[in-house]
Amino acid sequence: MVNYSVVRKRLFVWSFILIVAFGFVFLSYKRNAYIVLDGFTQGTTYHIIYKNKFSPFNLINKNKYYYKSEIDALLAELDRSLSIYQPGSIISGINRNDTTVRTDDHFKKVFRRAKEISEKTNGFFDITVGPVVNAWGFGPERKADVDSALIDSLLQFIGMDKVELEGDKVIKQKPGIKLDLNAIAQGYTVDVISGFFENKEIFNYLVEIGGEVRTRGTKAKGESWKIGVDKPYDYNFIPGRDLQVILSLSNRSLATSGNYRKFFEEDGIKYSHSINPKTGYPVRHNLLSVTVVAEDCMTADAYATAFMVMGLEESRKIVLTEKGLEVYFIYLDEKGEFQTYHTLGFDRLIEEEL
């Protein structure tokens, strides 16, 4: 004869055990709801954090939302289009004057936006700066023996009016024109990876590539994403080691450009990687660091580069007329001391000044 009282007790015990076990799984899921991905791309590193869509109701497919392989494949696809360090890329083929090369959607988007920002910055943002960037040793080629004659000879290849996009082909006025998208490609790449998450209906993430950042939503425990801006003194090579300011950033993009990491010294003179496309020479002015916040990272990246070339006063003029940009400039005053200029909108983002 079945003892139903005992059966009920056993069922109760097993039900309790299952509920407790499920509770532990759920709490573990809540604690580990964010995934961190790190890797290398475009000659730098990437750091990505996003909220996992894994559910405790779907334990078998928990790896379904671990997207590193897909992201690495997407980064490789972008490299094949935009990287001047990849001999087989679209841009490298264009620079070699390979008439069989056809552009893809990535290249077209970046090229068109570069054209627009070049016009808005009076030509200070210029992706045809490749020949002089190479001459100074900041590109894929070895540094040349630079003198005024060499620079003058290269300036004939510089200017956004000398290159056009017609259908799937780039038309150059002169074979010596070489494009360099480094000042905008990383920002665009951040946008593409962010779009990848949006398409997956993941709306809490941070995407950072080489210091260019986009965030959305919040990090764990509902806190806003915190982004640091480094102090711009020479040889401050480790990001985050010595910060100028900490920002609270959500649903925006940020890019920083400065002359304190990529430079060389020769005969007591410092030569920065920021090249003025109008003169062909590295810039020499009192603006040390530019941080730009914009809706998309491609825009923030390009304007940060342009402002670093333009200098403080010319950049401020653009900021006052161009909507959607918030900036934080660090510069040296007449006494050689750090000073800052930032917009009211940027001031609202500041969490802590150090």
Sine and cosine of phi, psi and omega as CSV:
sin_phi,cos_phi,sin_psi,cos_psi,sin_omega,cos_omega
0.00,0.00,0.70,-0.71,-0.05,-1.00
-0.98,0.20,0.76,-0.65,0.05,-1.00
-1.00,-0.03,1.00,-0.09,-0.09,-1.00
-0.91,0.41,-0.45,0.89,0.03,-1.00
-0.90,0.43,-0.68,0.73,0.03,-1.00
-0.91,0.41,-0.67,0.74,0.01,-1.00
-0.86,0.50,-0.70,0.71,0.00,-1.00
-0.88,0.47,-0.65,0.76,0.01,-1.00
-0.90,0.44,-0.68,0.73,0.00,-1.00
-0.90,0.43,-0.67,0.74,0.04,-1.00
-0.88,0.48,-0.64,0.77,0.01,-1.00
-0.90,0.44,-0.70,0.72,-0.01,-1.00
-0.88,0.47,-0.74,0.68,-0.02,-1.00
-0.91,0.41,-0.59,0.81,0.05,-1.00
-0.90,0.44,-0.65,0.76,0.02,-1.00
-0.90,0.44,-0.69,0.73,0.01,-1.00
-0.88,0.48,-0.69,0.73,0.00,-1.00
-0.90,0.44,-0.64,0.76,0.01,-1.00
-0.90,0.43,-0.69,0.72,0.02,-1.00
-0.89,0.46,-0.70,0.72,0.00,-1.00
-0.88,0.47,-0.69,0.73,0.02,-1.00
-0.89,0.46,-0.61,0.79,0.02,-1.00
-0.89,0.47,-0.67,0.74,0.04,-1.00
-0.90,0.44,-0.66,0.75,0.03,-1.00
-0.88,0.47,-0.69,0.73,-0.03,-1.00
-0.91,0.41,-0.69,0.73,0.02,-1.00
-0.91,0.43,-0.63,0.78,0.05,-1.00
-0.89,0.47,-0.66,0.75,0.04,-1.00
-0.87,0.49,-0.69,0.73,-0.02,-1.00
-0.90,0.45,-0.63,0.78,-0.02,-1.00
-0.94,0.33,-0.51,0.86,-0.09,-1.00
-0.92,-0.39,0.56,0.83,-0.10,-1.00
-0.96,0.27,-0.23,0.97,-0.02,-1.00
-0.95,-0.31,0.70,-0.71,0.02,-1.00
-0.96,-0.27,0.65,-0.76,0.03,-1.00
-0.91,-0.41,0.78,-0.62,0.04,-1.00
-0.85,-0.53,0.70,-0.72,0.06,-1.00
-0.73,-0.68,0.49,-0.87,0.02,-1.00
-0.05,-1.00,-0.21,-0.98,-0.03,-1.00
-0.85,-0.52,0.62,-0.78,0.07,-1.00
-0.31,-0.95,0.52,-0.85,0.11,-0.99
0.79,0.61,0.60,0.80,0.02,-1.00
0.96,0.27,0.22,0.98,0.00,-1.00
-0.58,-0.82,-0.25,-0.97,-0.02,-1.00
-0.94,-0.34,0.35,-0.94,0.18,-0.98
-0.82,-0.58,0.48,-0.88,0.00,-1.00
-0.64,-0.77,0.87,-0.50,-0.09,-1.00
-0.77,-0.64,0.72,-0.70,0.10,-0.99
-0.78,-0.63,0.73,-0.69,0.04,-1.00
-0.51,-0.86,0.42,-0.91,-0.01,-1.00
-0.98,0.20,0.82,-0.57,-0.05,-1.00
-0.94,0.33,0.68,-0.73,0.07,-1.00
-1.00,0.02,0.04,1.00,0.02,-1.00
-0.85,0.53,0.72,-0.70,0.01,-1.00
-0.92,-0.40,0.59,-0.81,0.06,-1.00
-0.90,0.44,-0.25,0.97,0.05,-1.00
-0.99,0.14,-0.11,0.99,-0.09,-1.00
-0.72,-0.70,0.86,0.51,-0.12,-0.99
-0.90,0.44,-0.57,0.82,-0.09,-1.00
-0.89,0.45,-0.59,0.81,-0.09,-1.00
-0.98,-0.20,0.47,0.88,-0.08,-1.00
-0.89,0.45,-0.45,0.89,0.02,-1.00
-0.99,0.17,-0.08,1.00,0.00,-1.00
-0.86,0.52,-0.47,0.88,-0.10,-1.00
-0.97,-0.26,0.26,0.97,0.10,-0.99
-1.00,-0.08,0.98,-0.18,-0.28,-0.96
-0.99,-0.16,0.34,0.94,-0.09,-1.00
-0.86,0.51,-0.69,0.73,-0.03,-1.00
-0.90,0.43,-0.64,0.77,0.03,-1.00
-0.92,0.40,-0.65,0.76,0.00,-1.00
-0.93,0.38,-0.68,0.74,0.04,-1.00
-0.88,0.47,-0.61,0.79,0.04,-1.00
-0.91,0.41,-0.63,0.78,0.03,-1.00
-0.92,0.38,-0.64,0.77,0.05,-1.00
-0.90,0.44,-0.64,0.77,0.04,-1.00
-0.90,0.43,-0.62,0.79,0.05,-1.00
-0.88,0.47,-0.67,0.74,0.03,-1.00
-0.92,0.39,-0.63,0.78,0.06,-1.00
-0.87,0.50,-0.64,0.77,-0.01,-1.00
-0.92,0.39,-0.26,0.97,0.04,-1.00
-0.99,-0.17,-0.73,0.69,-0.30,-0.95
-0.92,-0.38,-0.16,0.99,-0.15,-0.99
-1.00,0.03,0.83,-0.56,0.09,-1.00
-0.98,0.22,-0.12,0.99,0.01,-1.00
-1.00,-0.08,-0.04,1.00,0.07,-1.00
-0.96,-0.26,0.95,-0.33,-0.06,-1.00
-0.83,0.55,-0.49,0.87,-0.03,-1.00
-1.00,-0.05,0.12,0.99,-0.04,-1.00
-0.96,0.27,0.27,-0.96,0.03,-1.00
-0.87,0.49,-0.73,0.68,-0.04,-1.00
-0.91,0.41,-0.58,0.81,0.04,-1.00
-0.91,0.41,-0.62,0.78,0.06,-1.00
-0.90,0.44,-0.65,0.76,0.05,-1.00
-0.89,0.46,-0.68,0.73,0.00,-1.00
-0.91,0.40,-0.43,0.90,0.06,-1.00
-1.00,0.07,-0.02,1.00,-0.04,-1.00
0.91,0.41,0.57,0.82,0.07,-1.00
-0.98,0.22,0.94,-0.33,-0.10,-1.00
-0.96,0.29,-0.17,0.99,0.01,-1.00
-1.00,0.07,-0.16,0.99,-0.08,-1.00
-0.95,0.30,0.72,-0.69,0.09,-1.00
-0.88,-0.48,0.65,-0.76,-0.01,-1.00
-0.98,0.20,0.38,-0.93,0.09,-1.00
-0.94,-0.34,-0.05,-1.00,-0.05,-1.00
-0.90,0.44,-0.60,0.80,0.02,-1.00
-0.87,0.50,-0.77,0.64,-0.03,-1.00
-0.87,0.49,-0.69,0.72,-0.04,-1.00
-0.88,0.48,-0.70,0.71,0.00,-1.00
-0.88,0.48,-0.70,0.71,-0.03,-1.00
-0.93,0.37,-0.69,0.73,-0.01,-1.00
-0.87,0.49,-0.73,0.68,-0.03,-1.00
-0.91,0.42,-0.65,0.76,0.02,-1.00
-0.93,0.37,-0.59,0.81,0.05,-1.00
-0.89,0.47,-0.64,0.76,0.05,-1.00
-0.87,0.49,-0.72,0.69,-0.03,-1.00
-0.88,0.47,-0.73,0.69,-0.05,-1.00
-0.95,0.32,-0.53,0.85,0.09,-1.00
-0.87,0.50,-0.69,0.72,0.02,-1.00
-0.90,0.43,-0.65,0.76,-0.04,-1.00
-0.96,0.29,-0.34,0.94,0.00,-1.00
-0.96,-0.29,0.33,0.94,0.04,-1.00
0.84,0.54,0.58,0.82,0.08,-1.00
1.00,0.10,0.04,1.00,0.01,-1.00
-0.96,0.26,-0.39,0.92,0.18,-0.98
-0.99,-0.11,0.87,-0.49,-0.16,-0.99
-0.51,-0.86,0.90,-0.43,-0.03,-1.00
-1.00,0.09,0.01,1.00,0.10,-0.99
-1.00,-0.01,0.20,0.98,-0.06,-1.00
-0.97,0.26,0.00,1.00,-0.07,-1.00
-0.74,0.67,-0.73,0.68,-0.03,-1.00
-0.85,0.52,-0.66,0.76,-0.01,-1.00
-0.98,0.18,-0.51,0.86,0.10,-1.00
-0.87,0.49,-0.69,0.73,0.05,-1.00
-0.90,0.44,-0.67,0.74,-0.03,-1.00
-0.87,0.50,-0.60,0.80,-0.01,-1.00
-0.99,0.11,-0.03,1.00,0.07,-1.00
1.00,0.07,0.29,0.96,-0.01,-1.00
-0.97,-0.22,0.16,0.99,0.03,-1.00
-0.89,-0.46,-0.34,-0.94,-0.02,-1.00
-0.97,0.24,-0.19,0.98,-0.02,-1.00
-0.98,-0.18,0.36,-0.93,0.00,-1.00
-0.94,0.34,0.52,-0.85,0.01,-1.00
-0.86,0.51,0.67,-0.74,0.04,-1.00
-1.00,0.00,0.17,-0.98,0.16,-0.99
-0.99,0.15,1.00,-0.07,-0.17,-0.99
-0.98,0.17,0.75,-0.66,0.20,-0.98
-0.60,-0.80,0.10,-1.00,-0.07,-1.00
-0.88,0.48,-0.57,0.82,0.00,-1.00
-0.90,0.44,-0.67,0.75,0.02,-1.00
-0.90,0.43,-0.73,0.68,-0.01,-1.00
-0.88,0.48,-0.70,0.71,0.03,-1.00
-0.86,0.51,-0.62,0.79,-0.01,-1.00
-0.94,0.34,-0.45,0.89,-0.03,-1.00
-1.00,0.08,-0.40,0.91,-0.05,-1.00
-0.89,0.46,-0.39,0.92,0.03,-1.00
-0.90,0.43,-0.31,0.95,-0.02,-1.00
-0.99,-0.14,0.01,1.00,-0.09,-1.00
-0.98,-0.22,0.70,-0.72,0.06,-1.00
0.63,-0.77,0.79,-0.61,-0.02,-1.00
-0.92,0.38,-0.30,0.95,0.05,-1.00
-0.97,0.26,-0.14,0.99,-0.05,-1.00
-1.00,-0.10,0.08,1.00,-0.05,-1.00
-0.58,-0.82,0.67,-0.74,-0.03,-1.00
-0.67,-0.74,0.39,-0.92,0.09,-1.00
-0.95,-0.31,0.90,-0.44,0.01,-1.00
-0.86,-0.51,0.97,-0.26,-0.08,-1.00
0.90,0.43,-0.86,-0.51,0.01,-1.00
-0.99,-0.16,0.14,0.99,-0.09,-1.00
-0.86,-0.51,0.55,-0.84,0.11,-0.99
-0.99,-0.11,0.80,-0.60,-0.01,-1.00
-0.97,-0.26,0.87,-0.49,0.01,-1.00
-0.95,-0.30,0.67,-0.75,0.03,-1.00
-0.93,0.36,-0.53,0.85,-0.03,-1.00
-0.70,-0.72,0.62,-0.79,-0.01,-1.00
-0.87,0.49,-0.44,0.90,-0.04,-1.00
-0.97,0.26,-0.09,1.00,0.02,-1.00
-0.95,0.33,0.76,-0.65,0.04,-1.00
-0.76,-0.65,0.79,-0.62,-0.01,-1.00
-1.00,0.05,0.51,-0.86,0.05,-1.00
-0.63,-0.78,0.94,-0.35,-0.06,-1.00
-0.99,-0.17,0.19,0.98,-0.09,-1.00
-0.86,0.51,-0.46,0.89,-0.06,-1.00
-0.99,0.15,0.01,1.00,-0.03,-1.00
-0.63,-0.77,-0.36,0.93,-0.12,-0.99
-0.93,0.38,-0.63,0.78,0.00,-1.00
-0.91,0.42,-0.66,0.75,0.05,-1.00
-0.88,0.48,-0.68,0.73,0.04,-1.00
-0.89,0.46,-0.64,0.77,0.01,-1.00
-0.88,0.48,-0.65,0.76,0.08,-1.00
-0.85,0.52,-0.68,0.74,0.02,-1.00
-0.89,0.45,-0.65,0.76,-0.02,-1.00
-0.91,0.42,-0.70,0.71,0.02,-1.00
-0.91,0.41,-0.63,0.78,0.07,-1.00
-0.88,0.47,-0.68,0.74,0.05,-1.00
-0.88,0.47,-0.56,0.83,0.07,-1.00
-0.85,0.53,-0.73,0.69,0.01,-1.00
-0.92,0.39,-0.64,0.77,0.02,-1.00
-0.86,0.51,-0.68,0.73,0.01,-1.00
-0.91,0.42,-0.42,0.91,0.06,-1.00
-1.00,0.03,0.09,1.00,-0.04,-1.00
0.87,0.49,0.62,0.78,0.13,-0.99
-0.96,-0.28,0.90,-0.43,-0.16,-0.99
-0.88,-0.48,0.27,0.96,0.14,-0.99
-0.78,-0.63,0.97,-0.26,-0.07,-1.00
-0.35,-0.94,0.32,-0.95,0.20,-0.98
-0.74,-0.67,0.78,-0.62,0.07,-1.00
-0.85,-0.53,0.85,-0.53,0.00,-1.00
-0.75,-0.66,0.81,-0.59,0.05,-1.00
-0.75,-0.66,0.92,-0.40,0.04,-1.00
0.84,0.54,0.50,0.86,0.01,-1.00
1.00,-0.07,-0.18,0.98,0.07,-1.00
-1.00,0.01,0.71,-0.70,-0.23,-0.97
-0.71,-0.71,0.58,-0.81,0.28,-0.96
-0.70,-0.71,0.65,-0.76,0.06,-1.00
-0.79,-0.61,0.40,-0.92,0.16,-0.99
-0.53,-0.85,0.53,-0.85,0.03,-1.00
0.93,0.37,-0.66,-0.76,-0.07,-1.00
-0.71,-0.71,0.25,-0.97,0.13,-0.99
-1.00,0.00,-0.17,-0.98,-0.04,-1.00
-0.83,0.56,0.52,-0.85,0.00,-1.00
0.92,0.38,0.26,0.97,0.08,-1.00
0.97,0.25,0.20,0.98,-0.01,-1.00
-0.98,0.18,0.49,-0.87,0.05,-1.00
-0.96,0.29,0.41,-0.91,0.04,-1.00
-0.95,0.32,0.69,-0.72,0.01,-1.00
-0.95,-0.31,0.79,-0.62,-0.02,-1.00
-0.83,-0.56,0.73,-0.69,0.00,-1.00
-0.98,-0.22,0.54,-0.84,0.12,-0.99
-0.93,-0.36,0.84,-0.54,-0.07,-1.00
-0.96,0.29,0.49,-0.87,0.15,-0.99
-0.95,0.33,0.71,-0.70,-0.16,-0.99
-1.00,-0.04,0.84,0.55,0.10,-0.99
-0.98,-0.19,0.46,-0.89,-0.07,-1.00
-0.84,0.55,0.66,-0.75,0.05,-1.00
0.95,0.31,0.29,0.96,0.17,-0.99
-0.99,0.15,0.96,0.27,-0.19,-0.98
-0.99,0.13,-0.35,0.94,-0.11,-0.99
-0.99,-0.14,0.95,-0.32,0.00,-1.00
-0.85,0.53,0.71,-0.70,0.05,-1.00
1.00,0.07,-0.10,1.00,-0.05,-1.00
-0.96,0.28,-0.65,0.76,-0.05,-1.00
-0.67,-0.74,0.98,-0.19,-0.16,-0.99
-0.99,-0.13,0.53,-0.85,0.10,-0.99
-1.00,0.01,-0.65,0.76,-0.08,-1.00
-0.39,-0.92,0.48,-0.88,0.07,-1.00
-0.89,-0.45,0.73,-0.68,-0.06,-1.00
-0.92,-0.38,0.43,-0.90,0.19,-0.98
-0.96,-0.27,0.90,-0.44,-0.16,-0.99
-0.78,-0.63,0.78,-0.62,0.06,-1.00
-0.52,-0.85,0.70,-0.71,0.02,-1.00
0.89,0.46,0.45,0.89,0.04,-1.00
-0.66,-0.75,0.18,-0.98,0.03,-1.00
-0.87,-0.49,0.46,-0.89,-0.06,-1.00
-0.61,-0.79,0.64,-0.77,0.09,-1.00
-0.63,-0.78,0.59,-0.80,0.03,-1.00
-0.82,-0.58,0.68,-0.74,0.08,-1.00
-0.78,-0.62,0.63,-0.78,0.01,-1.00
-0.37,-0.93,0.16,-0.99,-0.04,-1.00
-0.93,-0.37,0.38,0.92,-0.11,-0.99
-0.97,-0.23,0.01,1.00,0.02,-1.00
-0.86,-0.52,-0.69,0.72,-0.04,-1.00
-0.97,-0.26,0.99,-0.14,0.02,-1.00
-0.29,-0.96,0.18,-0.98,0.16,-0.99
-0.63,-0.77,0.35,-0.94,0.03,-1.00
-0.89,-0.45,0.66,-0.75,-0.01,-1.00
-0.57,-0.82,0.83,-0.56,-0.03,-1.00
0.81,0.59,0.62,0.78,0.05,-1.00
0.98,0.21,0.11,0.99,-0.01,-1.00
-0.93,-0.35,0.72,-0.70,0.02,-1.00
-1.00,0.00,0.76,-0.65,0.03,-1.00
-0.88,-0.47,0.91,-0.41,-0.05,-1.00
-1.00,0.01,0.24,-0.97,-0.01,-1.00
-0.98,0.17,-0.14,0.99,0.04,-1.00
-0.99,0.15,0.94,-0.33,-0.09,-1.00
-0.97,-0.23,0.77,-0.64,0.08,-1.00
-0.98,0.20,0.91,-0.42,-0.05,-1.00
-0.93,0.37,-0.27,0.96,0.00,-1.00
-0.99,0.12,-0.46,0.89,-0.01,-1.00
-0.94,-0.35,-0.44,0.90,-0.06,-1.00
0.99,0.10,0.07,1.00,-0.05,-1.00
-0.93,-0.38,0.47,-0.88,0.14,-0.99
-0.86,0.51,0.59,-0.81,-0.06,-1.00
-0.95,0.32,0.50,-0.87,0.08,-1.00
-0.66,-0.75,0.99,-0.12,0.04,-1.00
-0.47,-0.88,-0.10,-1.00,-0.14,-0.99
-1.00,-0.01,0.01,1.00,0.03,-1.00
-0.99,0.12,0.85,-0.52,-0.11,-0.99
-0.98,-0.19,-0.56,0.83,-0.09,-1.00
-0.48,-0.88,0.64,-0.77,0.02,-1.00
-0.79,-0.62,0.81,-0.58,0.13,-0.99
-0.88,-0.48,0.78,-0.62,-0.03,-1.00
-0.85,-0.52,0.73,-0.68,0.12,-0.99
-0.93,-0.36,0.77,-0.64,-0.02,-1.00
-0.56,-0.83,0.08,-1.00,0.00,-1.00
-0.91,0.41,-0.67,0.74,0.02,-1.00
-0.86,-0.52,0.42,-0.91,-0.12,-0.99
-0.98,0.20,-0.46,0.89,0.06,-1.00
-0.87,0.49,-0.69,0.73,0.04,-1.00
-0.91,0.42,-0.72,0.69,0.00,-1.00
-0.87,0.49,-0.67,0.74,-0.02,-1.00
-0.88,0.47,-0.75,0.66,-0.05,-1.00
-0.91,0.41,-0.69,0.73,0.00,-1.00
-0.93,0.37,-0.58,0.82,0.04,-1.00
-0.87,0.49,-0.67,0.74,0.05,-1.00
-0.91,0.42,-0.73,0.69,-0.02,-1.00
-0.87,0.49,-0.71,0.71,-0.02,-1.00
-0.91,0.42,-0.58,0.81,0.03,-1.00
-0.90,0.44,-0.53,0.85,0.05,-1.00
-0.98,0.21,-0.64,0.77,-0.12,-0.99
-0.95,0.32,-0.54,0.84,-0.09,-1.00
1.00,-0.04,0.12,-0.99,-0.18,-0.98
-0.88,0.47,-0.83,0.55,-0.15,-0.99
-0.92,0.40,-0.72,0.70,0.00,-1.00
-0.91,0.42,-0.59,0.81,0.01,-1.00
-0.92,0.40,-0.65,0.76,0.00,-1.00
-0.87,0.49,-0.58,0.81,0.03,-1.00
-0.89,0.46,-0.67,0.75,0.02,-1.00
-0.92,0.39,-0.68,0.73,-0.03,-1.00
-0.86,0.51,-0.61,0.79,-0.04,-1.00
-0.94,0.33,-0.34,0.94,-0.06,-1.00
-0.94,-0.34,-0.37,0.93,-0.07,-1.00
-1.00,-0.09,0.90,-0.44,-0.02,-1.00
-0.97,0.26,0.48,-0.87,0.09,-1.00
1.00,0.02,0.05,1.00,0.01,-1.00
-0.93,-0.36,0.75,-0.67,0.17,-0.98
-0.87,-0.49,0.67,-0.74,-0.13,-0.99
-0.72,-0.69,0.39,-0.92,0.10,-1.00
-0.67,-0.74,0.94,-0.35,-0.02,-1.00
-0.96,-0.27,0.69,-0.72,0.15,-0.99
-0.90,-0.43,0.81,-0.59,-0.07,-1.00
-0.61,-0.79,0.20,-0.98,0.05,-1.00
-0.99,-0.14,0.71,-0.70,0.08,-1.00
-1.00,0.05,-0.11,-0.99,-0.06,-1.00
-0.88,0.47,-0.41,0.91,0.00,-1.00
-1.00,0.01,0.01,1.00,-0.02,-1.00
0.98,0.19,0.37,0.93,-0.01,-1.00
-0.96,-0.27,0.50,-0.87,0.02,-1.00
-0.90,0.43,0.72,-0.70,0.16,-0.99
-0.72,-0.70,0.34,-0.94,0.00,-1.00
-0.78,-0.63,0.49,-0.87,0.16,-0.99
-0.74,-0.67,0.78,-0.63,0.05,-1.00
-0.54,-0.84,0.45,-0.89,-0.02,-1.00
-0.97,0.23,0.27,-0.96,-0.01,-1.00
-0.89,0.45,-0.64,0.77,0.02,-1.00
-0.89,0.45,-0.59,0.81,0.04,-1.00
-0.94,0.35,-0.60,0.80,-0.01,-1.00
-0.84,0.54,-0.56,0.83,0.00,-1.00
-0.94,0.35,-0.33,0.94,-0.01,-1.00
-1.00,0.06,-0.27,0.96,-0.11,-0.99
-0.95,0.31,0.86,-0.52,0.03,-1.00
-1.00,-0.02,-0.64,0.77,-0.04,-1.00
-0.38,-0.93,0.72,-0.69,0.12,-0.99
-0.98,-0.22,0.75,-0.66,-0.12,-0.99
-0.96,-0.29,0.00,0.00,0.00,0.00
